[in-house]
Amino acid sequence: MVLRQLQWPHQLGRNKISMRLDRALCNESCNEMWESISCRTLARSSSDHHPILVLLQKNVKRFKSQFKFLDMWTMHPDCCTDCSMFVLGRKLQTTKRDLRCWNKHMLGNVHQRVLQAHSRLKNIQNSKASLEEETCAQIDLQLALKMEEAYWKEKAKLKWYIENDHKNA
């Protein structure tokens, strides 16, 4: 477990007083449930406490599901009666490709973005940077965290939908 030795800065002008307050605890049943447990201290954002990130891992196989146009659809009589279905399919494929490219180049990996924002804020807090720089870094971190939260919400909804769909089938 990697935790900052002194975690709570109390600001008195330029003089910082630090005390160790934040902790993470785990009981035996939690230890048995997860194959790997670790925690680390993150950079402060809007609180005077450093958040502690607890990482719990199991070996889970992951797969990337993709939308795929199925040729069997074209065998149904209603599919071929309207050519606009094929045009729509091609437009969807183009949109999908363009959005993936845009996401990769403009947003990048949302998890990596959070780590970079944490790192930047931590570096600023450990240096004698101005309060404005720290505020900007905190705003960047909050935005990255909101984006990551939205990402995980969508993934959770998709997982819930898939699991319930299989149960009802």
NULUMVO-183713 format. One line per 3 residues: number of its first residue (from 1); their letters; for each residue x negated, y, z negated of N, C-alpha, C, O, CB. Coordinates in Angstrom, 3 decimals. Last residue first. Glycine has a CB too. Example, Ala and Ser with C-alpha at 12.3 -4.5 7.8 and 13.67 -1.06 7.14 Angstrom:
<rs>
2) SA) -12.850 -2.250 -7.080 -13.670 -1.060 -7.140 -12.900 0.030 -7.870 -13.409 1.138 -8.039 -14.084 -0.598 -5.725; -13.190 -5.690 -7.800 -12.300 -4.500 -7.800 -13.200 -3.300 -7.800 -14.236 -3.319 -8.465 -11.308 -4.473 -9.046 $
</rs>
This chain:
<rs>
169) ANK) 34.119 -14.271 21.853 34.162 -14.982 23.137 34.541 -16.430 22.959 34.624 -17.172 23.938 32.824 -14.890 23.842; 33.758 -13.083 19.431 35.119 -13.095 19.970 35.236 -13.896 21.257 36.347 -14.173 21.708 35.585 -11.684 20.215; 31.024 -13.258 19.047 31.908 -13.917 18.082 33.321 -14.060 18.639 34.006 -15.042 18.354 31.940 -13.134 16.765 $
166) HDN) 30.054 -11.658 21.104 29.764 -13.095 21.129 30.677 -13.861 20.170 31.060 -14.995 20.456 28.291 -13.349 20.768; 30.965 -9.187 20.208 31.440 -9.684 21.488 31.206 -11.193 21.583 32.060 -11.924 22.085 30.740 -8.950 22.649; 29.496 -8.836 17.897 30.944 -9.028 17.784 31.535 -9.566 19.074 32.506 -10.322 19.042 31.626 -7.718 17.409 $
163) EIY) 26.909 -8.528 19.055 27.181 -9.602 18.089 28.676 -9.868 17.964 29.085 -11.029 17.929 26.598 -9.246 16.715; 27.306 -6.259 20.699 26.901 -7.538 21.289 27.233 -8.691 20.343 27.773 -9.712 20.770 25.391 -7.531 21.616; 28.000 -4.303 18.780 28.905 -4.624 19.880 28.577 -5.997 20.461 29.477 -6.805 20.690 28.825 -3.547 20.975 $
160) WKL) 25.698 -4.237 17.187 26.984 -4.586 16.588 27.956 -5.026 17.677 28.662 -6.021 17.509 27.564 -3.391 15.793; 23.832 -3.364 19.088 23.663 -4.669 18.452 24.987 -5.144 17.858 25.358 -6.308 18.006 22.577 -4.605 17.358; 24.895 -0.829 19.659 24.773 -1.817 20.719 24.650 -3.218 20.130 25.286 -4.155 20.613 23.565 -1.502 21.612 $
157) KAK) 24.655 0.417 17.164 25.981 0.253 17.773 25.945 -0.823 18.839 26.858 -1.645 18.923 26.472 1.579 18.378; 21.869 0.366 16.888 22.709 -0.357 15.924 24.100 -0.593 16.494 24.664 -1.675 16.331 22.808 0.419 14.598; 21.077 2.050 18.988 20.647 0.651 18.989 21.518 -0.186 18.054 21.870 -1.319 18.383 19.168 0.542 18.576 $
154) EKW) 22.201 4.475 18.119 22.659 3.865 19.370 22.282 2.393 19.429 23.082 1.570 19.873 22.071 4.605 20.575; 20.725 4.849 15.771 22.188 4.745 15.706 22.724 4.066 16.955 23.589 3.194 16.875 22.831 6.137 15.539; 18.126 5.088 16.769 18.463 3.911 15.976 19.969 3.739 15.830 20.455 2.610 15.772 17.820 4.002 14.605 $
151) YAE) 18.387 7.568 18.162 17.955 6.361 18.861 18.400 5.110 18.094 18.975 4.189 18.675 16.419 6.364 19.044; 19.007 9.283 16.063 19.988 9.083 17.134 19.669 7.807 17.914 20.573 7.057 18.283 20.013 10.304 18.087; 16.556 9.105 14.676 17.796 8.661 14.030 18.880 8.391 15.079 19.589 7.388 14.995 18.287 9.721 13.010 $
148) EMK) 14.846 10.283 16.538 14.647 8.881 16.178 15.904 8.310 15.520 16.274 7.165 15.776 13.437 8.733 15.236; 15.877 12.881 16.527 15.892 12.103 17.764 15.736 10.616 17.467 16.413 9.784 18.071 14.778 12.576 18.712; 15.359 13.582 13.872 16.750 13.547 14.351 16.861 12.720 15.624 17.809 11.954 15.794 17.274 14.975 14.602 $
145) LAL) 12.543 13.480 13.906 13.290 12.554 13.048 14.755 12.455 13.465 15.337 11.371 13.422 13.198 12.996 11.587; 11.993 15.593 15.659 11.569 14.234 16.009 12.334 13.198 15.186 12.727 12.156 15.709 10.052 14.069 15.791; 13.034 17.720 14.128 13.596 17.408 15.447 13.243 15.978 15.849 14.101 15.237 16.327 13.081 18.408 16.511 $
142) QLD) 11.321 17.603 11.885 12.767 17.420 11.705 13.434 17.054 13.032 14.300 16.180 13.068 13.407 18.702 11.122; 8.844 18.180 13.137 9.063 16.887 12.489 10.551 16.612 12.318 11.002 15.497 12.581 8.358 16.842 11.126; 9.271 20.816 13.956 8.992 19.777 14.952 9.250 18.385 14.377 9.807 17.520 15.052 7.538 19.883 15.447 $
139) IQA) 9.570 21.990 11.417 10.690 22.029 12.369 10.506 20.957 13.437 11.460 20.265 13.792 10.806 23.430 13.027; 6.997 21.569 10.401 8.144 20.968 9.720 9.354 20.924 10.646 10.087 19.935 10.663 8.483 21.749 8.437; 5.521 23.152 12.165 5.278 21.707 12.135 6.431 20.979 11.450 6.805 19.885 11.872 3.953 21.396 11.416 $
136) CTE) 6.506 25.668 11.448 6.709 25.161 12.819 6.526 23.643 12.864 7.290 22.939 13.524 5.723 25.845 13.806; 5.555 25.747 8.791 6.995 25.811 9.058 7.306 25.276 10.452 8.259 24.516 10.626 7.510 27.258 8.916; 2.797 25.727 9.239 3.414 24.622 8.504 4.914 24.584 8.751 5.489 23.506 8.904 3.128 24.746 7.000 $
133) EEL) 2.505 28.181 10.548 2.140 26.935 11.234 2.800 25.730 10.564 3.299 24.829 11.238 0.609 26.757 11.250; 3.327 29.905 8.478 4.087 29.855 9.739 3.788 28.570 10.502 4.697 27.939 11.042 3.758 31.079 10.620; 1.363 29.633 6.588 2.692 29.137 6.251 3.549 29.017 7.511 4.399 28.131 7.603 3.372 30.063 5.224 $
130) SAK) -1.790 28.657 8.069 -0.792 29.628 7.616 0.545 28.945 7.339 0.808 27.834 7.798 -0.610 30.741 8.662; -4.158 26.292 6.699 -3.369 26.886 7.777 -2.312 27.821 7.200 -1.992 27.777 6.012 -2.705 25.787 8.637; -6.243 24.935 5.462 -5.830 26.246 4.957 -5.072 26.994 6.056 -5.317 28.175 6.305 -7.066 27.075 4.475 $
127) SNQ) -5.139 21.480 5.416 -6.045 22.568 5.785 -5.542 23.870 5.170 -4.542 23.892 4.452 -6.161 22.698 7.334; -3.126 19.803 4.729 -4.430 19.551 4.114 -5.454 20.630 4.456 -6.523 20.684 3.847 -4.953 18.198 4.551; -1.060 20.712 6.310 -0.926 20.837 4.858 -2.259 20.628 4.147 -2.497 21.206 3.086 0.099 19.837 4.337 $
124) INK) -2.034 20.003 8.832 -1.825 21.423 8.513 -1.752 21.619 7.004 -2.314 22.577 6.473 -0.533 21.954 9.185; -2.012 17.221 8.603 -3.270 17.926 8.847 -3.155 19.404 8.489 -4.074 19.983 7.912 -3.691 17.774 10.310; 0.746 16.785 8.271 -0.190 16.379 7.218 -1.521 17.119 7.365 -2.090 17.587 6.379 -0.421 14.852 7.260 $
121) LRS) 1.712 17.675 10.731 2.121 18.356 9.504 1.152 18.041 8.365 0.783 18.925 7.592 3.554 17.949 9.114; 0.480 15.767 12.415 0.215 17.200 12.589 0.554 17.968 11.312 -0.224 18.812 10.865 1.025 17.763 13.779; 1.646 13.393 11.448 0.199 13.587 11.401 -0.163 15.067 11.503 -1.015 15.556 10.761 -0.478 12.801 12.526 $
118) HAQ) 4.354 13.816 12.037 3.916 13.598 10.650 2.424 13.912 10.513 2.001 14.603 9.586 4.204 12.134 10.205; 4.156 13.977 14.831 4.654 15.135 14.084 4.257 15.031 12.612 3.868 16.026 12.001 6.192 15.250 14.218; 3.253 11.386 15.412 2.418 12.538 15.754 2.850 13.777 14.981 2.005 14.547 14.524 2.477 12.812 17.258 $
115) LVR) 5.454 9.881 14.533 4.140 9.686 13.917 3.217 10.874 14.187 2.488 11.315 13.298 3.496 8.394 14.435; 7.404 10.843 16.310 7.567 11.049 14.863 6.219 10.917 14.165 5.874 11.733 13.310 8.584 10.035 14.268; 6.324 9.908 18.727 6.523 11.348 18.536 6.681 11.684 17.045 6.154 12.693 16.576 7.762 11.828 19.326 $
112) QHV) 6.514 7.205 18.425 5.182 7.807 18.488 5.269 9.309 18.237 4.389 9.898 17.609 4.521 7.528 19.857; 9.265 6.992 18.603 8.607 6.591 17.358 7.200 7.195 17.285 6.755 7.637 16.226 8.538 5.044 17.252; 9.771 7.810 21.230 10.346 8.585 20.122 9.661 8.247 18.798 9.492 9.127 17.954 11.858 8.322 20.012 $
109) NGL) 7.617 8.124 23.834 8.048 7.168 22.815 8.503 7.947 21.586 7.711 8.662 20.972 6.900 6.166 22.452; 8.811 10.750 26.005 7.851 9.745 25.566 8.466 8.795 24.556 9.687 8.683 24.447 6.625 10.411 24.971; 10.040 13.000 27.133 10.231 12.692 25.715 9.194 11.711 25.189 8.748 11.831 24.048 11.616 12.133 25.488 $
106) MHK) 9.013 13.261 29.785 9.406 14.437 29.003 9.494 14.142 27.502 9.062 14.959 26.689 10.745 14.962 29.500; 8.302 10.726 30.815 7.399 11.866 30.977 7.738 13.046 30.072 6.836 13.761 29.635 7.416 12.319 32.405; 10.411 8.997 30.040 9.016 8.606 29.816 8.092 9.818 29.854 7.194 9.934 29.021 8.575 7.578 30.864 $
103) NWC) 12.685 10.402 30.894 12.505 10.069 29.480 11.039 9.766 29.175 10.498 10.227 28.170 13.385 8.868 29.095; 12.233 10.432 33.677 12.325 11.689 32.922 12.062 11.436 31.439 11.306 12.171 30.805 13.716 12.343 33.115; 12.351 7.654 34.205 11.141 8.421 34.518 11.115 9.714 33.709 10.089 10.057 33.120 11.066 8.732 36.035 $
100) RLD) 14.985 7.128 33.414 13.861 6.431 32.772 12.555 7.194 32.989 11.757 7.354 32.066 13.731 4.991 33.320; 16.388 8.779 35.203 16.456 9.035 33.761 15.320 8.335 33.011 14.758 8.900 32.073 17.807 8.574 33.206; 15.760 7.557 37.673 15.355 8.941 37.410 15.370 9.267 35.918 14.475 9.951 35.421 16.270 9.905 38.157 $
97) RKT) 16.939 5.002 37.334 15.507 5.131 37.607 15.006 6.535 37.258 13.961 6.688 36.626 15.213 4.815 39.085; 19.646 5.761 36.951 18.933 4.984 35.936 17.423 5.143 36.103 16.710 5.390 35.130 19.326 3.494 36.019; 20.202 6.999 39.398 20.285 7.768 38.151 19.504 7.068 37.045 18.780 7.715 36.289 21.759 7.963 37.724 $
94) TQL) 19.921 4.807 41.118 19.050 5.976 41.272 19.025 6.800 39.990 17.966 7.243 39.546 19.516 6.849 42.454; 21.990 3.181 40.149 20.611 2.693 40.146 19.619 3.850 40.256 18.600 3.868 39.566 20.394 1.701 41.298; 24.198 4.851 40.616 23.860 4.462 39.247 22.418 3.956 39.153 21.710 4.264 38.195 24.829 3.383 38.747 $
91) KRG) 24.144 4.927 43.396 23.948 6.168 42.638 23.569 5.866 41.194 22.720 6.543 40.616 25.218 7.034 42.679; 24.708 2.247 43.950 23.416 2.816 44.365 23.119 4.112 43.602 21.978 4.359 43.210 23.410 3.086 45.891; 27.320 2.108 42.882 26.249 1.236 42.385 24.872 1.779 42.726 23.972 1.772 41.886 26.400 -0.164 42.957 $
88) LVF) 28.662 3.948 44.527 28.534 4.201 43.095 27.402 3.366 42.496 26.616 3.868 41.692 29.858 3.896 42.375; 28.507 2.542 46.927 27.885 3.867 46.815 27.658 4.208 45.343 26.593 4.695 44.965 28.769 4.954 47.495; 30.054 0.338 46.262 28.648 0.147 46.603 27.884 1.461 46.494 26.746 1.487 46.024 28.511 -0.430 48.017 $
85) MSC) 32.510 1.577 45.816 31.896 0.795 44.739 30.404 0.607 45.000 29.588 0.704 44.084 32.590 -0.577 44.600; 33.285 2.605 48.223 32.749 3.549 47.242 32.124 2.828 46.048 31.297 3.406 45.342 33.853 4.492 46.761; 34.526 0.674 49.681 33.080 0.845 49.866 32.467 1.775 48.824 31.262 1.730 48.577 32.793 1.384 51.258 $
82) DTC) 36.897 -1.456 48.688 36.548 -0.046 48.549 35.031 0.103 48.605 34.332 -0.300 47.676 37.112 0.540 47.222; 37.082 -4.140 49.040 38.119 -3.309 49.655 37.769 -1.831 49.606 38.287 -1.041 50.396 39.450 -3.541 48.968; 35.220 -5.626 47.666 34.876 -5.194 49.025 35.924 -4.297 49.662 35.677 -3.740 50.732 34.663 -6.392 49.896 $
79) CDP) 36.495 -6.179 45.242 35.225 -5.453 45.247 34.931 -4.876 46.627 34.442 -3.752 46.737 34.081 -6.373 44.805; 38.698 -7.766 45.638 38.908 -6.357 45.293 37.625 -5.534 45.366 37.679 -4.315 45.535 39.496 -6.251 43.903; 37.628 -10.369 46.114 38.257 -9.603 47.197 38.432 -8.111 46.881 38.322 -7.279 47.782 39.602 -10.202 47.514 $
76) HMT) 34.372 -11.199 44.986 35.760 -10.941 44.609 36.399 -10.055 45.676 35.781 -9.082 46.108 35.849 -10.270 43.198; 31.792 -11.156 45.783 32.614 -12.270 46.252 34.084 -12.091 45.902 34.944 -12.765 46.468 32.108 -13.569 45.667; 30.508 -9.148 44.474 30.855 -8.906 45.883 31.731 -10.017 46.448 32.353 -9.834 47.494 29.587 -8.773 46.725 $
73) WMD) 29.905 -10.299 42.046 30.963 -9.295 42.099 31.426 -9.069 43.544 32.607 -8.826 43.790 30.477 -7.971 41.480; 27.711 -11.856 42.506 29.005 -12.543 42.447 30.159 -11.547 42.492 31.261 -11.890 42.919 29.100 -13.399 41.177; 25.536 -10.168 42.220 26.018 -10.461 43.568 27.391 -11.119 43.555 28.159 -10.955 44.503 25.030 -11.352 44.291 $
70) LFK) 25.468 -7.681 39.770 25.589 -9.110 40.044 26.198 -9.332 41.424 27.237 -8.762 41.757 26.441 -9.801 38.962; 23.167 -5.382 38.641 24.278 -5.566 39.568 24.317 -7.039 39.937 23.308 -7.594 40.372 24.133 -4.657 40.844; 22.320 -4.939 35.312 22.000 -5.589 36.578 23.274 -5.732 37.391 24.316 -6.148 36.884 21.331 -6.973 36.350 $
67) FQS) 20.849 -3.244 32.685 22.021 -3.334 33.537 21.584 -3.954 34.851 20.586 -3.536 35.438 22.684 -1.935 33.756; 18.960 -5.133 30.323 19.058 -4.154 31.392 20.376 -4.342 32.127 20.935 -5.438 32.183 17.864 -4.275 32.365; 17.417 -5.624 27.201 18.533 -5.895 28.097 18.635 -4.768 29.114 18.420 -3.599 28.793 19.862 -6.050 27.307 $
64) KFR) 14.615 -6.929 26.000 15.083 -5.676 26.567 16.200 -6.005 27.553 15.958 -6.591 28.608 13.916 -4.888 27.261; 14.223 -8.541 22.883 14.355 -8.582 24.324 14.935 -7.258 24.788 15.648 -6.573 24.055 15.238 -9.771 24.776; 12.387 -9.997 20.232 13.090 -8.857 20.817 13.156 -9.032 22.327 12.258 -9.598 22.949 12.392 -7.518 20.450 $
61) KVN) 12.411 -12.067 17.453 12.194 -11.977 18.892 13.028 -10.833 19.448 14.222 -10.721 19.168 12.550 -13.315 19.598; 10.946 -11.290 14.424 12.186 -11.311 15.178 11.836 -11.197 16.657 11.057 -10.331 17.056 13.149 -10.162 14.730; 9.630 -11.750 11.452 9.312 -12.069 12.838 10.615 -12.256 13.597 11.304 -13.263 13.429 8.417 -13.343 12.938 $
58) KQL) 10.213 -8.858 9.459 10.415 -10.286 9.693 9.988 -10.534 11.131 9.989 -9.609 11.943 11.922 -10.736 9.433; 9.209 -6.255 7.299 9.149 -6.907 8.603 9.430 -8.398 8.502 8.958 -9.091 7.601 7.792 -6.681 9.239; 9.473 -3.045 6.051 9.867 -4.433 5.813 9.910 -5.131 7.160 10.578 -4.654 8.078 11.254 -4.529 5.075 $
55) LVL) 7.968 -0.294 4.722 8.089 -1.071 5.950 8.348 -2.530 5.596 7.539 -3.169 4.922 6.813 -0.934 6.824; 8.791 2.708 3.348 8.643 1.292 3.031 8.926 0.514 4.306 9.996 0.648 4.899 9.601 0.850 1.862; 7.467 5.821 2.900 8.034 4.948 3.924 7.737 3.506 3.534 6.575 3.121 3.403 7.457 5.281 5.343 $
52) IPH) 8.175 8.417 0.817 7.450 7.153 0.892 8.189 6.264 1.882 9.379 5.990 1.724 7.327 6.466 -0.520; 7.736 11.954 1.081 8.562 10.756 1.225 7.670 9.516 1.319 6.554 9.573 1.838 9.476 10.866 2.476; 6.490 14.082 -1.350 6.114 13.336 -0.153 7.046 12.136 -0.041 7.142 11.360 -0.992 4.607 12.887 -0.201 $
49) HDS) 8.286 16.950 -2.455 7.842 15.575 -2.653 7.445 14.979 -1.313 8.000 15.332 -0.273 8.948 14.724 -3.327; 9.423 19.308 -1.896 8.089 19.398 -2.472 7.555 18.007 -2.836 6.495 17.892 -3.452 8.107 20.304 -3.713; 10.914 19.155 1.419 10.942 18.969 -0.028 9.538 19.194 -0.580 8.573 19.263 0.181 11.467 17.549 -0.403 $
46) SSR) 10.642 19.192 4.112 11.444 20.262 3.516 11.517 20.161 1.995 12.131 21.013 1.353 12.844 20.240 4.093; 8.044 17.529 4.282 8.689 18.367 5.298 9.457 19.473 4.611 8.965 20.599 4.533 9.631 17.531 6.205; 4.930 15.928 3.649 6.092 16.646 3.141 6.717 17.424 4.290 6.012 17.921 5.168 5.704 17.596 1.966 $
43) ALT) 4.007 12.888 5.287 3.800 14.315 5.052 5.084 14.944 4.521 6.186 14.544 4.897 3.344 15.025 6.349; 4.262 9.769 3.467 4.379 10.603 4.656 4.134 12.059 4.283 4.064 12.408 3.105 5.769 10.435 5.315; 2.675 6.943 2.180 3.173 8.279 1.902 3.174 9.077 3.195 2.192 9.062 3.937 2.320 8.981 0.814 $
40) RCS) 3.767 3.587 2.686 2.783 4.658 2.812 3.458 5.988 2.560 4.672 6.125 2.712 2.115 4.642 4.203; 3.976 0.033 2.243 4.520 1.380 2.145 3.391 2.384 2.281 2.225 2.079 2.028 5.275 1.581 0.811; 5.064 -3.268 3.180 4.028 -2.262 2.946 4.701 -0.908 2.804 5.854 -0.730 3.197 2.974 -2.245 4.102 $
37) ISE) 5.585 -6.644 3.574 6.086 -5.428 2.935 4.902 -4.490 2.740 3.868 -4.881 2.198 6.800 -5.742 1.565; 6.510 -9.408 5.448 5.489 -8.376 5.272 6.143 -7.132 4.678 7.131 -6.626 5.211 4.785 -8.043 6.626; 8.672 -11.076 5.207 7.355 -11.666 5.425 6.240 -10.660 5.173 5.152 -11.029 4.732 7.251 -12.209 6.839 $
34) WME) 11.261 -10.849 2.771 10.517 -10.245 3.879 9.129 -10.863 3.976 8.487 -11.139 2.962 10.413 -8.714 3.700; 12.268 -12.295 0.599 13.119 -12.087 1.767 12.326 -11.612 2.994 12.681 -11.939 4.126 14.206 -11.077 1.437; 10.414 -12.234 -1.442 10.684 -13.513 -0.793 11.446 -13.339 0.514 11.292 -14.141 1.435 11.464 -14.417 -1.726 $
31) NCS) 10.556 -9.543 -2.198 9.280 -10.096 -1.750 9.474 -11.407 -0.995 8.777 -11.664 -0.014 8.352 -10.314 -2.941; 13.126 -9.450 -3.154 12.788 -8.672 -1.953 11.496 -9.208 -1.344 11.367 -9.310 -0.124 12.644 -7.157 -2.291; 12.764 -11.003 -5.408 13.681 -11.473 -4.354 13.448 -10.713 -3.054 13.564 -11.285 -1.970 15.151 -11.313 -4.801 $
28) ENC) 10.949 -9.428 -6.943 10.530 -10.718 -6.400 11.444 -11.202 -5.274 10.961 -11.755 -4.286 10.489 -11.753 -7.506; 11.148 -5.874 -6.050 11.289 -7.019 -6.955 10.952 -8.326 -6.230 10.698 -8.317 -5.026 12.722 -7.081 -7.529; 9.320 -2.873 -5.797 9.890 -4.011 -5.078 10.000 -5.168 -6.067 9.071 -5.425 -6.832 9.013 -4.406 -3.823 $
25) LAR) 8.959 0.717 -5.576 9.002 -0.530 -6.338 9.674 -1.619 -5.517 10.497 -1.332 -4.647 9.743 -0.330 -7.676; 7.036 3.603 -5.167 7.915 2.632 -4.520 7.818 1.332 -5.311 6.724 0.898 -5.672 7.529 2.415 -3.005; 6.877 7.049 -6.307 6.475 5.643 -6.341 7.473 4.800 -5.539 8.597 5.226 -5.270 6.382 5.133 -7.810 $
22) DLR) 5.735 10.306 -7.137 6.523 9.450 -6.252 5.963 8.029 -6.236 4.752 7.822 -6.161 6.548 10.029 -4.826; 3.857 11.657 -8.795 5.221 11.390 -9.255 5.930 10.311 -8.438 6.652 9.488 -9.001 6.029 12.660 -9.211; 0.989 13.177 -9.710 1.444 11.939 -9.085 2.811 11.578 -9.649 2.933 11.234 -10.825 0.424 10.783 -9.317 $
19) MSI) 0.495 16.626 -8.941 0.747 15.569 -9.916 1.246 14.345 -9.172 1.862 14.469 -8.113 1.774 16.023 -11.000; -1.327 19.620 -8.334 -0.738 18.374 -7.847 -0.609 17.372 -8.974 -1.474 17.272 -9.845 -1.575 17.785 -6.710; -1.248 22.973 -7.629 -1.348 22.032 -8.734 -0.647 20.763 -8.275 0.513 20.817 -7.865 -0.715 22.608 -10.069 $
16) KNR) -2.947 25.399 -5.781 -2.033 24.259 -5.742 -2.305 23.373 -6.946 -3.457 23.058 -7.247 -2.186 23.457 -4.416; -3.134 28.801 -5.215 -3.540 27.715 -6.109 -2.498 26.606 -6.070 -1.312 26.847 -6.298 -3.732 28.231 -7.560; -2.022 30.801 -3.788 -2.993 29.964 -3.075 -3.463 28.779 -3.926 -4.112 27.864 -3.419 -4.198 30.806 -2.652 $
13) GLQ) 1.006 30.613 -5.425 0.202 31.430 -4.514 -0.723 30.522 -3.723 -0.272 29.585 -3.066 -0.613 32.506 -5.289; 1.454 27.831 -6.524 1.322 29.078 -7.268 0.429 29.987 -6.430 -0.766 30.112 -6.699 0.726 28.843 -8.722; 3.256 24.992 -5.857 2.559 26.124 -5.262 2.612 27.344 -6.167 3.687 27.823 -6.527 3.156 26.458 -3.903 $
10) HPW) 2.624 21.808 -6.585 3.403 22.932 -7.100 2.645 24.181 -6.683 1.512 24.397 -7.114 3.607 22.856 -8.683; 2.713 18.793 -4.881 2.038 20.081 -5.038 3.012 21.127 -5.568 4.108 21.290 -5.031 1.431 20.545 -3.697; 2.483 15.559 -5.584 3.450 16.632 -5.768 2.733 17.955 -5.928 2.191 18.231 -6.999 4.347 16.359 -6.980 $
7) QLQ) 0.507 13.558 -5.320 1.581 13.679 -4.348 2.445 14.917 -4.483 3.104 15.284 -3.509 2.434 12.504 -4.437; -2.586 12.194 -5.220 -1.831 13.262 -5.858 -0.741 13.679 -4.890 -1.026 14.104 -3.771 -2.748 14.474 -6.248; -3.058 9.962 -3.508 -3.363 9.913 -4.931 -2.589 10.972 -5.701 -1.995 10.670 -6.736 -4.854 10.092 -5.156 $
4) RLV) -0.763 8.541 -1.256 -1.635 9.667 -1.591 -1.839 9.675 -3.099 -0.909 9.425 -3.866 -1.033 11.029 -1.095; -0.912 5.079 -0.602 -0.184 6.221 -1.148 -1.183 7.328 -1.443 -2.319 7.063 -1.837 0.614 5.829 -2.431; -0.606 2.145 0.901 -1.403 3.360 1.017 -0.566 4.529 0.541 0.388 4.925 1.210 -1.893 3.584 2.477 $
1) M) -0.842 -1.176 0.000 0.000 0.000 0.000 -0.885 1.236 0.000 -1.805 1.353 -0.810 0.957 -0.001 -1.213 $
</rs>
